[in-house]
Amino acid sequence: MRDPFCVGKKVVYPAHGVALIEAIEEKVVSGCRQCFYILRIIGNDTTIMIPTHNAGLVGLREVIGRSEIPRVMAILKRKDVEICSNWNRRFKDNWERIKSGSVYEMALVLRKLVVLQKERNLSFGEKKMLENVRQLVVSEIAHAAGIDPREADGMVERTIATA
């Protein structure tokens, strides 16, 4: 089977963001020889090893294409978002969406938290989630569009403000 990712490729690792595949290495773990992607998370310079055979299972995927950015922006403009009133259920649902690794699910979480923030003060956990999911969405848009993250942040901010 051909390896879907190669050294130098940018990928998205769910809940961590855009990463660069710096190497593909063979290592012996628990007596078994395995291949690993060596990823450097671009946002915080963290290095992570993912077994190549687990890449799909953990949700490793390519960065969206430039043509997908309008779909992300459309989600950020949505007015028809349903927000669960139960904090625990809402937090769990949002976290599951973030862990899915889908930029569309993360954009929906961002939209929901922005709408909720306009209605009331967010809890500490939701404020932190809002910061993190915003960074994840902005980072992917920046890499998809080939623009500076500050420019992508401005795009996201303007889109949210006009909704």
Rosetta blueprint (number, residue, H / E / L):
1 M L
2 R L
3 D L
4 P L
5 F L
6 C L
7 V L
8 G L
9 K L
10 K E
11 V E
12 V E
13 Y E
14 P L
15 A L
16 H L
17 G E
18 V E
19 A E
20 L E
21 I E
22 E E
23 A E
24 I E
25 E E
26 E E
27 K E
28 V E
29 V E
30 S L
31 G L
32 C E
33 R E
34 Q E
35 C E
36 F E
37 Y E
38 I E
39 L E
40 R E
41 I E
42 I L
43 G L
44 N L
45 D L
46 T L
47 T E
48 I E
49 M E
50 I E
51 P E
52 T H
53 H H
54 N H
55 A H
56 G H
57 L H
58 V H
59 G L
60 L L
61 R E
62 E E
63 V L
64 I L
65 G L
66 R H
67 S H
68 E H
69 I H
70 P H
71 R H
72 V H
73 M H
74 A H
75 I H
76 L H
77 K H
78 R L
79 K L
80 D L
81 V L
82 E L
83 I L
84 C L
85 S L
86 N L
87 W H
88 N H
89 R H
90 R H
91 F H
92 K H
93 D H
94 N H
95 W H
96 E H
97 R H
98 I H
99 K H
100 S L
101 G L
102 S L
103 V H
104 Y H
105 E H
106 M H
107 A H
108 L H
109 V H
110 L H
111 R H
112 K H
113 L H
114 V H
115 V H
116 L H
117 Q H
118 K H
119 E H
120 R L
121 N L
122 L L
123 S L
124 F H
125 G H
126 E H
127 K H
128 K H
129 M H
130 L H
131 E H
132 N H
133 V H
134 R H
135 Q H
136 L H
137 V H
138 V H
139 S H
140 E H
141 I H
142 A H
143 H H
144 A H
145 A H
146 G L
147 I L
148 D L
149 P H
150 R H
151 E H
152 A H
153 D H
154 G H
155 M H
156 V H
157 E H
158 R H
159 T H
160 I H
161 A H
162 T H
163 A L
